[in-house]
């Protein structure tokens, strides 16, 4: 008993240990490896999704500036509402992770069964809200030609939402079990299909008519509809996961479990929505300047989003690692895993920022041939590079708190940072201060820096109350 207890205590916690090993590189190396082992497939998954977004923008941008602005507007509306649904499903990951490490198979099966029902409810509501937006797109102060091209694009995205959400809940469930590889394989395969269909439908190849922005939406609809099918097939093929399906029964359908998923998931959904609202309203406000400014803003966002996929991978790994160690009551390992994620994200964002700033005059050429769009987009990439640090740190901070299912307070922090501070500041800097679209990017940096500070301070305050080992 005494030996087991001694083995459970890290040398870093023993007073007098050399330089307090918790701060040494050697102490962190195992945590870097474990975090990266989980994060790497998530990074590739997210990069694959971002690659589709980049391909959409590049292909549609070369089709025409109006269609590029239409995709920007349609995605702005779509993701503002859709991201709440995606965020709401993230609650299943820490809950599943804690039950999994405690070998509670019945609870794991219950979470999956109720998670599928929860997805149907949330997805149905989200599709209804998005459908209500379609008739009002011409009242957002945008160019009429942009609205005309954006409306059919948005309709196709709405049609593919529910299948995509079923893919999301299955992905979140397997992440709770510690598996991130299946999502990577499914996404990479179907994202390649999406890019191929983009080429076919946007420009009109293999007998198809050129469709521009609508073709990009149609390609996404086909690819996302196949995602949950591939994921269910993967679960059925592996006996370890299939056994959770065999435990399904009417008795496992529980209002209490649905309420728990909502209690953890809805604050995450609201938190992620607050961030998305900031970016969506920024597209609308930038659209008041003109379609060239809107297209340039879209380019900078696409490049920043591509780099952010690395942060999402580390953030997801942080949630998984923290939830597993929290479920095992190994609080020292939990804190070490969290710190290791901070180190990794700072290193990755330094590389990403250097690339964006160094290639700022070349990257816009991938998206557009319009000289005015390129002129506006190039300096925005400097802000996008600096923005990476705050964005990565807030992503990891949010992942830490989700791992211990502390989700309500971060929601309040997000509302304060993204809505009450960033939006008014962005408007003032853009118009009264005369900074134009660059002013909006300054407000992004301020908002995400505040959120990162709040999230990390909250995690430190909560984990100080936990026993050391």
VOPAGU-2260 file (C-alpha; in pm, 1 decimal, decimal comma):
REM VOPAGU-2260
SITE   aa  ch    i         X         Y         Z
SITE  UNK   A    0       0,0       0,0       0,0
SITE  UNK   A    1     277,5     238,8      99,2
SITE  UNK   A    2     478,6     151,6    -212,3
SITE  UNK   A    3     177,4     205,0    -436,2
SITE  UNK   A    4     114,0     540,7    -276,7
SITE  UNK   A    5     475,7     641,6    -324,3
SITE  UNK   A    6     457,8     542,0    -690,9
SITE  UNK   A    7     148,5     759,9    -734,8
SITE  UNK   A    8     329,9    1072,6    -612,3
SITE  UNK   A    9     537,4    1251,1    -874,6
SITE  UNK   A   10     894,4    1340,1    -775,0
SITE  UNK   A   11     802,2    1694,0    -881,6
SITE  UNK   A   12     578,9    1719,1    -575,0
SITE  UNK   A   13     843,2    1614,4    -326,3
SITE  UNK   A   14     989,3    1920,0    -148,3
SITE  UNK   A   15    1359,4    1950,2    -206,0
SITE  UNK   A   16    1355,3    1760,7    -537,3
SITE  UNK   A   17    1619,6    1904,1    -771,0
SITE  UNK   A   18    1493,9    2236,5    -916,0
SITE  UNK   A   19    1140,0    2109,4    -864,3
SITE  UNK   A   20    1129,8    1868,5   -1161,8
SITE  UNK   A   21     784,9    1990,9   -1257,2
SITE  UNK   A   22     956,1    2282,6   -1432,8
SITE  UNK   A   23    1219,7    2077,2   -1616,3
SITE  UNK   A   24    1196,1    1979,0   -1981,0
SITE  UNK   A   25    1257,7    1613,8   -1892,2
SITE  UNK   A   26     949,0    1607,2   -1671,4
SITE  UNK   A   27     730,4    1740,9   -1952,6
SITE  UNK   A   28     851,0    1519,5   -2238,5
SITE  UNK   A   29     611,9    1227,1   -2159,7
SITE  UNK   A   30     321,6    1473,5   -2147,3
SITE  UNK   A   31     419,7    1632,7   -2478,2
SITE  UNK   A   32     420,4    1286,6   -2635,3
SITE  UNK   A   33      84,5    1181,6   -2493,5
SITE  UNK   A   34     -81,3    1508,7   -2584,4
SITE  UNK   A   35      58,9    1502,7   -2937,6
SITE  UNK   A   36     -41,4    1139,1   -2985,4
SITE  UNK   A   37    -402,1    1244,9   -2933,1
SITE  UNK   A   38    -373,3    1589,6   -3088,1
SITE  UNK   A   39    -202,4    1492,9   -3414,2
SITE  UNK   A   40    -499,0    1307,6   -3571,3
SITE  UNK   A   41    -729,8    1589,7   -3460,7
SITE  UNK   A   42    -496,5    1839,9   -3624,4
SITE  UNK   A   43    -504,5    1646,1   -3950,6
SITE  UNK   A   44    -883,4    1617,2   -3924,2
SITE  UNK   A   45    -922,1    1989,0   -3870,6
SITE  UNK   A   46    -661,2    2074,7   -4131,6
SITE  UNK   A   47    -852,1    1859,8   -4378,4
SITE  UNK   A   48   -1168,8    2053,8   -4302,5
SITE  UNK   A   49    -980,3    2382,0   -4332,9
SITE  UNK   A   50    -830,2    2262,0   -4660,8
SITE  UNK   A   51   -1182,3    2220,8   -4798,4
SITE  UNK   A   52   -1259,4    2576,3   -4687,7
SITE  UNK   A   53    -943,0    2699,5   -4854,8
SITE  UNK   A   54   -1023,8    2505,2   -5171,1
SITE  UNK   A   55   -1374,5    2655,3   -5170,5
SITE  UNK   A   56   -1231,7    3005,3   -5138,8
SITE  UNK   A   57    -951,9    2958,2   -5392,2
SITE  UNK   A   58   -1174,1    2798,4   -5657,3
SITE  UNK   A   59   -1469,5    3030,5   -5602,0
SITE  UNK   A   60   -1233,6    3330,9   -5584,1
SITE  UNK   A   61   -1097,9    3249,2   -5928,5
SITE  UNK   A   62   -1453,1    3199,5   -6054,1
SITE  UNK   A   63   -1541,7    3556,3   -5949,4
SITE  UNK   A   64   -1516,3    3813,9   -5669,1
SITE  UNK   A   65   -1895,4    3824,9   -5631,1
SITE  UNK   A   66   -1913,2    3448,5   -5572,5
SITE  UNK   A   67   -1623,9    3466,1   -5323,5
SITE  UNK   A   68   -1809,6    3735,6   -5129,1
SITE  UNK   A   69   -2126,0    3519,7   -5150,8
SITE  UNK   A   70   -1949,2    3220,6   -4994,3
SITE  UNK   A   71   -1815,5    3453,5   -4724,7
SITE  UNK   A   72   -2163,6    3586,6   -4646,2
SITE  UNK   A   73   -2330,2    3244,1   -4658,5
SITE  UNK   A   74   -2067,9    3085,0   -4436,3
SITE  UNK   A   75   -2088,2    3375,3   -4194,9
SITE  UNK   A   76   -2460,2    3316,3   -4141,3
SITE  UNK   A   77   -2432,9    2936,4   -4147,3
SITE  UNK   A   78   -2148,5    2902,7   -3898,6
SITE  UNK   A   79   -2295,9    3157,0   -3657,5
SITE  UNK   A   80   -2592,2    2928,1   -3594,5
SITE  UNK   A   81   -2432,2    2591,0   -3671,4
SITE  UNK   A   82   -2142,5    2639,2   -3431,0
SITE  UNK   A   83   -2386,0    2640,7   -3137,4
SITE  UNK   A   84   -2495,4    2289,7   -3234,0
SITE  UNK   A   85   -2137,2    2170,8   -3273,4
SITE  UNK   A   86   -2037,8    2322,9   -2940,0
SITE  UNK   A   87   -2339,4    2171,8   -2765,7
SITE  UNK   A   88   -2227,1    1823,8   -2871,7
SITE  UNK   A   89   -1878,9    1874,9   -2723,9
SITE  UNK   A   90   -2014,5    1801,9   -2376,9
SITE  UNK   A   91   -2020,8    1430,6   -2457,2
SITE  UNK   A   92   -1639,0    1414,3   -2474,3
SITE  UNK   A   93   -1545,3    1492,1   -2110,1
SITE  UNK   A   94   -1846,0    1300,5   -1974,9
SITE  UNK   A   95   -1757,7     993,5   -2183,8
SITE  UNK   A   96   -1389,0    1027,7   -2098,8
SITE  UNK   A   97   -1454,3    1026,2   -1724,0
SITE  UNK   A   98   -1690,6     725,6   -1748,8
SITE  UNK   A   99   -1451,0     537,0   -1978,0
SITE  UNK   A  100   -1148,4     554,7   -1745,8
SITE  UNK   A  101   -1374,8     435,6   -1461,8
SITE  UNK   A  102   -1478,1     130,2   -1671,7
SITE  UNK   A  103   -1846,7     222,8   -1649,0
SITE  UNK   A  104   -1964,1      63,6   -1977,7
SITE  UNK   A  105   -2332,4     116,4   -1907,5
SITE  UNK   A  106   -2287,0     490,0   -1859,5
SITE  UNK   A  107   -2072,2     513,6   -2174,5
SITE  UNK   A  108   -2350,2     341,6   -2373,1
SITE  UNK   A  109   -2610,9     566,7   -2212,6
SITE  UNK   A  110   -2418,6     877,0   -2311,6
SITE  UNK   A  111   -2391,7     757,8   -2672,5
SITE  UNK   A  112   -2758,0     658,6   -2701,3
SITE  UNK   A  113   -2883,4     982,9   -2551,2
SITE  UNK   A  114   -2621,6    1177,8   -2744,1
SITE  UNK   A  115   -2771,8    1057,8   -3072,8
SITE  UNK   A  116   -3117,7    1169,1   -2960,6
SITE  UNK   A  117   -2978,0    1497,1   -2832,2
SITE  UNK   A  118   -2820,9    1557,5   -3174,7
SITE  UNK   A  119   -3156,1    1510,0   -3349,1
SITE  UNK   A  120   -3322,3    1763,8   -3119,5
SITE  UNK   A  121   -3046,1    2023,8   -3144,5
SITE  UNK   A  122   -3001,1    1972,3   -3518,8
SITE  UNK   A  123   -3371,4    2011,6   -3590,8
SITE  UNK   A  124   -3383,1    2340,8   -3400,7
SITE  UNK   A  125   -3068,5    2468,2   -3574,2
SITE  UNK   A  126   -3195,6    2385,0   -3923,1
SITE  UNK   A  127   -3518,1    2570,2   -3844,3
SITE  UNK   A  128   -3331,5    2881,4   -3727,7
SITE  UNK   A  129   -3108,3    2883,4   -4034,8
SITE  UNK   A  130   -3406,4    2841,4   -4265,4
SITE  UNK   A  131   -3560,6    3154,1   -4110,1
SITE  UNK   A  132   -3248,5    3353,2   -4205,4
SITE  UNK   A  133   -3275,9    3282,4   -4578,6
SITE  UNK   A  134   -3563,1    3527,8   -4660,4
SITE  UNK   A  135   -3388,1    3811,7   -4474,1
SITE  UNK   A  136   -3047,4    3797,1   -4642,7
SITE  UNK   A  137   -3128,1    4095,5   -4864,5
SITE  UNK   A  138   -3180,6    4313,1   -4551,9
SITE  UNK   A  139   -2821,1    4290,8   -4425,9
SITE  UNK   A  140   -2685,4    4585,3   -4624,1
SITE  UNK   A  141   -2493,7    4366,6   -4869,8
SITE  UNK   A  142   -2447,3    4395,3   -5245,4
SITE  UNK   A  143   -2762,2    4252,7   -5416,4
SITE  UNK   A  144   -2551,5    4040,5   -5653,0
SITE  UNK   A  145   -2371,1    3888,6   -5354,9
SITE  UNK   A  146   -2701,8    3805,9   -5182,9
SITE  UNK   A  147   -2840,0    3646,0   -5499,2
SITE  UNK   A  148   -2540,3    3411,4   -5520,1
SITE  UNK   A  149   -2525,8    3348,2   -5143,3
SITE  UNK   A  150   -2887,8    3235,6   -5096,9
SITE  UNK   A  151   -2872,9    2901,5   -5287,1
SITE  UNK   A  152   -2529,1    2833,9   -5135,2
SITE  UNK   A  153   -2670,5    2873,5   -4783,9
SITE  UNK   A  154   -2966,7    2644,8   -4861,9
SITE  UNK   A  155   -2734,0    2360,6   -4962,0
SITE  UNK   A  156   -2532,3    2404,6   -4641,8
SITE  UNK   A  157   -2850,8    2384,7   -4432,4
SITE  UNK   A  158   -2949,9    2061,9   -4610,0
SITE  UNK   A  159   -2623,2    1895,7   -4505,2
SITE  UNK   A  160   -2627,3    2013,4   -4143,4
SITE  UNK   A  161   -2798,4    1720,6   -3968,9
SITE  UNK   A  162   -2571,8    1451,5   -4122,4
SITE  UNK   A  163   -2272,6    1663,4   -4030,3
SITE  UNK   A  164   -2391,0    1692,7   -3668,7
SITE  UNK   A  165   -2428,5    1314,1   -3644,4
SITE  UNK   A  166   -2070,9    1287,7   -3760,8
SITE  UNK   A  167   -1973,0    1543,0   -3493,0
SITE  UNK   A  168   -2139,1    1356,9   -3205,0
SITE  UNK   A  169   -1978,5    1025,9   -3307,5
SITE  UNK   A  170   -1643,2    1200,8   -3338,5
SITE  UNK   A  171   -1681,3    1358,6   -2992,6
SITE  UNK   A  172   -1782,8    1021,9   -2846,3
SITE  UNK   A  173   -1477,0     840,2   -2979,0
SITE  UNK   A  174   -1255,8    1127,0   -2864,6
SITE  UNK   A  175   -1392,8    1064,7   -2516,1
SITE  UNK   A  176   -1267,1     706,7   -2551,8
SITE  UNK   A  177    -926,8     847,1   -2647,7
SITE  UNK   A  178    -949,5     764,1   -3019,2
SITE  UNK   A  179    -893,4    1045,8   -3267,9
SITE  UNK   A  180    -766,7     836,9   -3560,5
SITE  UNK   A  181   -1102,9     731,7   -3708,9
SITE  UNK   A  182   -1222,1    1090,2   -3750,0
SITE  UNK   A  183    -895,0    1173,9   -3922,7
SITE  UNK   A  184    -930,4     891,7   -4177,6
SITE  UNK   A  185   -1298,6     963,1   -4248,1
SITE  UNK   A  186   -1240,7    1336,9   -4285,1
SITE  UNK   A  187    -934,9    1308,9   -4505,5
SITE  UNK   A  188   -1108,3    1069,9   -4746,2
SITE  UNK   A  189   -1431,2    1269,1   -4774,9
SITE  UNK   A  190   -1255,1    1604,4   -4782,3
SITE  UNK   A  191   -1064,3    1489,0   -5090,3
SITE  UNK   A  192   -1400,5    1395,2   -5243,4
SITE  UNK   A  193   -1532,1    1740,9   -5152,5
SITE  UNK   A  194   -1241,7    1915,2   -5326,4
SITE  UNK   A  195   -1287,4    1700,4   -5639,2
SITE  UNK   A  196   -1660,6    1781,5   -5647,0
SITE  UNK   A  197   -1576,4    2151,3   -5600,8
SITE  UNK   A  198   -1372,0    2137,1   -5919,4
SITE  UNK   A  199   -1655,6    1960,3   -6100,5
SITE  UNK   A  200   -1945,9    2180,6   -5986,7
SITE  UNK   A  201   -1786,1    2525,9   -5949,1
SITE  UNK   A  202   -1624,3    2537,8   -6292,5
SITE  UNK   A  203   -1844,1    2286,8   -6477,8
SITE  UNK   A  204   -1640,7    1976,6   -6561,3
SITE  UNK   A  205   -1743,5    1621,8   -6659,9
SITE  UNK   A  206   -2064,1    1747,3   -6817,4
SITE  UNK   A  207   -2178,3    1962,7   -6522,9
SITE  UNK   A  208   -2282,7    2325,5   -6568,3
SITE  UNK   A  209   -2061,0    2593,5   -6404,5
SITE  UNK   A  210   -2235,7    2677,5   -6075,3
SITE  UNK   A  211   -1995,6    2904,9   -5886,4
SITE  UNK   A  212   -2083,4    2943,3   -5517,9
SITE  UNK   A  213   -2383,0    2707,8   -5546,3
SITE  UNK   A  214   -2152,9    2435,0   -5679,6
SITE  UNK   A  215   -1931,2    2467,9   -5370,3
SITE  UNK   A  216   -2237,8    2422,7   -5149,4
SITE  UNK   A  217   -2355,6    2118,5   -5345,7
SITE  UNK   A  218   -2013,0    1953,7   -5313,0
SITE  UNK   A  219   -2018,7    2008,5   -4935,4
SITE  UNK   A  220   -2368,9    1860,7   -4911,5
SITE  UNK   A  221   -2265,4    1534,6   -5079,6
SITE  UNK   A  222   -1944,7    1493,5   -4876,8
SITE  UNK   A  223   -2095,7    1574,7   -4536,3
SITE  UNK   A  224   -2387,5    1337,6   -4595,7
SITE  UNK   A  225   -2142,2    1048,0   -4629,1
SITE  UNK   A  226   -1948,3    1131,1   -4310,2
SITE  UNK   A  227   -2180,1     975,3   -4047,2
SITE  UNK   A  228   -2227,3     666,2   -4267,1
SITE  UNK   A  229   -1851,7     607,6   -4271,2
SITE  UNK   A  230   -1827,3     667,2   -3895,6
SITE  UNK   A  231   -2104,2     419,8   -3809,2
SITE  UNK   A  232   -1932,9     161,7   -4029,2
SITE  UNK   A  233   -1607,3     211,9   -3837,1
SITE  UNK   A  234   -1784,3     163,3   -3502,5
SITE  UNK   A  235   -1955,8    -154,7   -3622,7
SITE  UNK   A  236   -1627,6    -302,6   -3743,2
SITE  UNK   A  237   -1451,4    -272,1   -3404,5
SITE  UNK   A  238   -1583,8    -507,9   -3135,1
SITE  UNK   A  239   -1462,3    -284,0   -2850,7
SITE  UNK   A  240   -1687,2      -1,3   -2972,0
SITE  UNK   A  241   -1967,2    -216,8   -3112,3
SITE  UNK   A  242   -2040,1    -354,4   -2764,6
SITE  UNK   A  243   -2165,4     -11,7   -2657,9
SITE  UNK   A  244   -2429,9     -34,5   -2931,0
SITE  UNK   A  245   -2535,4    -379,7   -2804,3
SITE  UNK   A  246   -2605,9    -223,1   -2463,5
SITE  UNK   A  247   -2863,3      15,3   -2615,7
SITE  UNK   A  248   -3212,2     -25,8   -2469,9
SITE  UNK   A  249   -3522,6     177,6   -2407,7
SITE  UNK   A  250   -3431,5     198,1   -2039,5
SITE  UNK   A  251   -3111,1     385,9   -2123,3
SITE  UNK   A  252   -3307,9     670,7   -2280,1
SITE  UNK   A  253   -3310,5     914,0   -1993,0
SITE  UNK   A  254   -3435,9    1267,1   -1948,5
SITE  UNK   A  255   -3173,6    1302,5   -1677,3
SITE  UNK   A  256   -2893,4    1209,3   -1918,1
SITE  UNK   A  257   -3031,1    1442,9   -2185,8
SITE  UNK   A  258   -3042,9    1718,9   -1924,3
SITE  UNK   A  259   -2681,3    1645,1   -1826,6
SITE  UNK   A  260   -2569,1    1663,5   -2190,4
SITE  UNK   A  261   -2753,2    1994,3   -2220,8
SITE  UNK   A  262   -2611,2    2122,7   -1891,1
SITE  UNK   A  263   -2253,5    2062,5   -2007,4
SITE  UNK   A  264   -2305,6    2110,9   -2382,5
SITE  UNK   A  265   -2520,7    2423,9   -2404,6
SITE  UNK   A  266   -2274,4    2653,4   -2222,4
SITE  UNK   A  267   -1999,3    2525,0   -2454,7
SITE  UNK   A  268   -2228,5    2590,8   -2750,3
SITE  UNK   A  269   -2304,4    2942,5   -2629,1
SITE  UNK   A  270   -1935,9    3010,1   -2563,6
SITE  UNK   A  271   -1830,9    2902,0   -2913,0
SITE  UNK   A  272   -2126,5    3091,4   -3059,0
SITE  UNK   A  273   -2013,8    3413,5   -2892,5
SITE  UNK   A  274   -1679,5    3384,9   -3070,0
SITE  UNK   A  275   -1851,2    3304,3   -3398,5
SITE  UNK   A  276   -2093,1    3596,2   -3358,2
SITE  UNK   A  277   -1791,0    3824,4   -3333,3
SITE  UNK   A  278   -1649,5    3695,8   -3661,4
SITE  UNK   A  279   -1986,0    3683,9   -3840,7
SITE  UNK   A  280   -2081,1    4038,4   -3748,8
SITE  UNK   A  281   -1733,5    4144,0   -3853,6
SITE  UNK   A  282   -1811,7    4012,4   -4204,0
SITE  UNK   A  283   -2133,2    4212,8   -4212,5
SITE  UNK   A  284   -1962,4    4532,7   -4091,0
SITE  UNK   A  285   -1670,9    4488,4   -4332,0
SITE  UNK   A  286   -1928,0    4436,4   -4609,4
SITE  UNK   A  287   -2042,2    4794,4   -4548,1
SITE  UNK   A  288   -1700,9    4909,2   -4674,5
SITE  UNK   A  289   -1730,8    4718,4   -5002,3
SITE  UNK   A  290   -1707,4    4377,6   -5164,2
SITE  UNK   A  291   -1330,1    4404,2   -5215,2
SITE  UNK   A  292   -1277,5    4465,0   -4842,5
SITE  UNK   A  293   -1513,9    4176,2   -4763,5
SITE  UNK   A  294   -1327,4    3940,6   -4996,7
SITE  UNK   A  295    -990,8    4045,9   -4842,9
SITE  UNK   A  296   -1128,8    3994,7   -4491,7
SITE  UNK   A  297   -1247,6    3650,2   -4599,2
SITE  UNK   A  298    -898,4    3563,4   -4727,8
SITE  UNK   A  299    -730,9    3665,7   -4401,1
SITE  UNK   A  300    -988,5    3469,1   -4202,9
SITE  UNK   A  301    -933,3    3160,0   -4416,5
SITE  UNK   A  302    -557,4    3170,7   -4365,0
SITE  UNK   A  303    -599,3    3229,0   -3989,6
SITE  UNK   A  304    -856,3    2948,8   -3968,5
SITE  UNK   A  305    -617,2    2710,1   -4139,0
SITE  UNK   A  306    -354,3    2777,9   -3871,4
SITE  UNK   A  307    -619,7    2761,8   -3599,1
SITE  UNK   A  308    -682,8    2398,1   -3685,6
SITE  UNK   A  309    -356,0    2315,3   -3508,3
SITE  UNK   A  310    -483,7    2495,9   -3200,1
SITE  UNK   A  311    -810,1    2303,4   -3218,3
SITE  UNK   A  312    -615,8    1977,6   -3223,5
SITE  UNK   A  313    -420,0    2069,9   -2911,5
SITE  UNK   A  314    -736,6    2205,4   -2746,9
SITE  UNK   A  315    -925,7    1880,7   -2813,1
SITE  UNK   A  316    -633,1    1674,7   -2683,6
SITE  UNK   A  317    -626,7    1892,0   -2372,0
SITE  UNK   A  318    -993,8    1820,7   -2302,7
SITE  UNK   A  319    -939,4    1445,6   -2345,4
SITE  UNK   A  320    -621,6    1428,6   -2137,5
SITE  UNK   A  321    -759,4    1650,0   -1860,3
SITE  UNK   A  322   -1091,7    1459,2   -1846,7
SITE  UNK   A  323    -913,4    1122,3   -1822,8
SITE  UNK   A  324    -677,1    1233,0   -1544,9
SITE  UNK   A  325    -961,2    1412,1   -1367,6
SITE  UNK   A  326   -1171,0    1094,1   -1380,2
SITE  UNK   A  327    -878,6     899,3   -1231,2
SITE  UNK   A  328    -825,7    1171,9    -965,7
SITE  UNK   A  329    -463,4    1207,4   -1078,4
SITE  UNK   A  330    -460,1    1583,9   -1042,9
SITE  UNK   A  331     -85,8    1629,4   -1078,5
SITE  UNK   A  332     -86,2    1452,7   -1417,2
SITE  UNK   A  333    -389,0    1662,6   -1513,3
SITE  UNK   A  334    -203,3    1986,3   -1442,7
SITE  UNK   A  335     110,8    1867,6   -1619,5
SITE  UNK   A  336     -89,3    1772,1   -1930,0
SITE  UNK   A  337    -253,6    2114,6   -1928,5
SITE  UNK   A  338      79,7    2297,5   -1901,1
SITE  UNK   A  339     229,2    2080,7   -2174,3
SITE  UNK   A  340     -51,5    2192,0   -2407,1
SITE  UNK   A  341      31,0    2556,7   -2338,3
SITE  UNK   A  342     395,5    2498,1   -2432,0
SITE  UNK   A  343     297,6    2316,9   -2752,6
SITE  UNK   A  344      52,8    2582,7   -2862,3
SITE  UNK   A  345     301,1    2866,1   -2811,7
SITE  UNK   A  346     558,6    2684,8   -3023,9
SITE  UNK   A  347     310,4    2606,6   -3303,4
SITE  UNK   A  348     168,8    2957,6   -3310,1
SITE  UNK   A  349     514,8    3110,2   -3334,7
SITE  UNK   A  350     577,0    2907,4   -3650,4
SITE  UNK   A  351     232,1    2993,1   -3788,7
SITE  UNK   A  352     271,5    3364,9   -3720,5
SITE  UNK   A  353     611,7    3372,5   -3889,1
SITE  UNK   A  354     473,2    3204,7   -4201,6
SITE  UNK   A  355     172,7    3436,8   -4228,0
SITE  UNK   A  356     376,5    3752,1   -4186,9
SITE  UNK   A  357     658,6    3634,0   -4411,8
SITE  UNK   A  358     423,0    3522,2   -4692,2
SITE  UNK   A  359     170,9    3805,9   -4659,4
SITE  UNK   A  360     233,7    3935,1   -5013,3
SITE  UNK   A  361     206,9    3591,2   -5174,1
SITE  UNK   A  362     -78,9    3413,6   -4994,7
SITE  UNK   A  363    -357,9    3644,0   -5122,2
SITE  UNK   A  364    -261,1    3551,8   -5480,4
SITE  UNK   A  365    -388,5    3199,3   -5412,1
SITE  UNK   A  366    -739,1    3331,4   -5356,9
SITE  UNK   A  367    -796,2    3615,4   -5601,7
SITE  UNK   A  368    -669,8    3786,8   -5914,8
SITE  UNK   A  369    -831,5    4117,6   -5813,5
SITE  UNK   A  370    -547,9    4371,1   -5742,5
SITE  UNK   A  371    -760,5    4568,9   -5494,8
SITE  UNK   A  372    -849,2    4257,0   -5295,9
SITE  UNK   A  373    -481,5    4156,4   -5282,3
SITE  UNK   A  374    -376,9    4507,8   -5173,4
SITE  UNK   A  375    -619,4    4503,7   -4879,2
SITE  UNK   A  376    -553,3    4142,4   -4778,4
SITE  UNK   A  377    -171,8    4157,7   -4751,5
SITE  UNK   A  378    -146,5    4382,9   -4441,4
SITE  UNK   A  379    -434,0    4194,9   -4277,8
SITE  UNK   A  380    -214,9    3883,5   -4268,1
SITE  UNK   A  381      25,6    4064,8   -4033,1
SITE  UNK   A  382    -261,0    4107,4   -3786,5
SITE  UNK   A  383    -368,3    3747,5   -3849,3
SITE  UNK   A  384     -18,1    3629,2   -3756,0
SITE  UNK   A  385     -14,6    3823,9   -3428,4
SITE  UNK   A  386    -366,9    3704,1   -3359,8
SITE  UNK   A  387    -248,4    3340,8   -3345,9
SITE  UNK   A  388    -106,7    3363,6   -2994,2
SITE  UNK   A  389    -426,5    3486,2   -2830,3
SITE  UNK   A  390    -642,5    3249,3   -3034,5
SITE  UNK   A  391    -432,6    2943,6   -2947,6
SITE  UNK   A  392    -413,1    3022,2   -2576,4
SITE  UNK   A  393    -787,9    3079,2   -2544,6
SITE  UNK   A  394    -852,2    2751,6   -2728,8
SITE  UNK   A  395    -629,9    2552,3   -2490,5
SITE  UNK   A  396    -771,1    2735,9   -2187,0
SITE  UNK   A  397   -1124,2    2646,6   -2292,6
SITE  UNK   A  398   -1013,8    2282,8   -2343,7
SITE  UNK   A  399    -874,8    2266,0   -1990,4
SITE  UNK   A  400   -1200,2    2387,7   -1836,9
SITE  UNK   A  401   -1412,0    2153,5   -2049,6
SITE  UNK   A  402   -1202,2    1860,4   -1930,6
SITE  UNK   A  403   -1320,0    1924,0   -1574,1
SITE  UNK   A  404   -1672,8    2011,3   -1703,3
SITE  UNK   A  405   -1645,8    2372,1   -1585,2
SITE  UNK   A  406   -1843,3    2533,9   -1863,7
SITE  UNK   A  407   -2078,4    2796,7   -1723,3
SITE  UNK   A  408   -1826,9    3061,7   -1616,8
SITE  UNK   A  409   -1631,8    3045,7   -1946,8
SITE  UNK   A  410   -1959,7    3119,5   -2124,7
SITE  UNK   A  411   -1983,3    3446,8   -1929,9
SITE  UNK   A  412   -1621,1    3529,1   -2007,1
SITE  UNK   A  413   -1685,4    3472,5   -2378,5
SITE  UNK   A  414   -1988,0    3703,7   -2377,5
SITE  UNK   A  415   -1788,5    3977,4   -2206,0
SITE  UNK   A  416   -1483,6    3945,9   -2433,5
SITE  UNK   A  417   -1641,1    3875,9   -2772,5
SITE  UNK   A  418   -1968,6    4068,5   -2759,4
SITE  UNK   A  419   -1949,7    4347,0   -2502,0
SITE  UNK   A  420   -1590,0    4451,0   -2574,1
SITE  UNK   A  421   -1478,0    4332,8   -2920,2
SITE  UNK   A  422   -1777,7    4432,3   -3133,2
SITE  UNK   A  423   -1807,5    4794,8   -3012,1
SITE  UNK   A  424   -1429,1    4830,8   -3022,4
SITE  UNK   A  425   -1415,8    4692,4   -3377,0
SITE  UNK   A  426   -1684,7    4933,3   -3496,8
SITE  UNK   A  427   -1512,7    5232,9   -3339,3
SITE  UNK   A  428   -1173,1    5143,3   -3483,1
SITE  UNK   A  429   -1313,2    5066,5   -3829,5
SITE  UNK   A  430   -1529,6    5374,9   -3882,9
SITE  UNK   A  431   -1488,0    5668,3   -3637,9
SITE  UNK   A  432   -1112,7    5598,6   -3597,4
SITE  UNK   A  433   -1076,7    5543,9   -3974,0
SITE  UNK   A  434    -868,7    5224,2   -3954,7
SITE  UNK   A  435   -1096,2    5032,1   -4192,0
SITE  UNK   A  436   -1089,4    4653,2   -4185,8
SITE  UNK   A  437    -757,7    4655,6   -3995,8
SITE  UNK   A  438    -940,4    4800,8   -3695,8
SITE  UNK   A  439   -1157,1    4490,0   -3676,2
SITE  UNK   A  440    -847,1    4271,1   -3655,6
SITE  UNK   A  441    -712,3    4480,4   -3368,3
SITE  UNK   A  442   -1038,9    4415,1   -3181,6
SITE  UNK   A  443   -1000,3    4039,8   -3251,2
SITE  UNK   A  444    -659,2    4039,5   -3082,6
SITE  UNK   A  445    -788,6    4233,1   -2780,5
SITE  UNK   A  446   -1095,3    4009,1   -2734,0
SITE  UNK   A  447    -916,1    3677,2   -2760,9
SITE  UNK   A  448    -634,6    3793,9   -2532,5
SITE  UNK   A  449    -891,6    3879,2   -2265,8
SITE  UNK   A  450   -1065,4    3542,5   -2306,9
SITE  UNK   A  451    -733,9    3356,2   -2282,6
SITE  UNK   A  452    -646,3    3538,3   -1959,9
SITE  UNK   A  453    -985,1    3462,0   -1803,7
SITE  UNK   A  454    -982,2    3091,4   -1900,6
SITE  UNK   A  455    -631,3    3021,4   -1771,8
SITE  UNK   A  456    -685,0    3216,6   -1450,0
SITE  UNK   A  457   -1006,9    3022,2   -1387,8
SITE  UNK   A  458    -836,2    2684,7   -1439,2
SITE  UNK   A  459    -553,2    2776,2   -1203,8
SITE  UNK   A  460    -795,7    2893,3    -937,7
SITE  UNK   A  461   -1004,2    2575,9    -956,2
SITE  UNK   A  462    -715,3    2330,6    -964,6
SITE  UNK   A  463    -546,1    2489,1    -662,8
SITE  UNK   A  464    -832,4    2348,7    -455,0
SITE  UNK   A  465    -760,9    1992,3    -565,4
SITE  UNK   A  466    -524,1    1767,6    -368,0
SITE  UNK   A  467    -175,8    1740,6    -513,5
SITE  UNK   A  468    -196,0    1362,6    -565,6
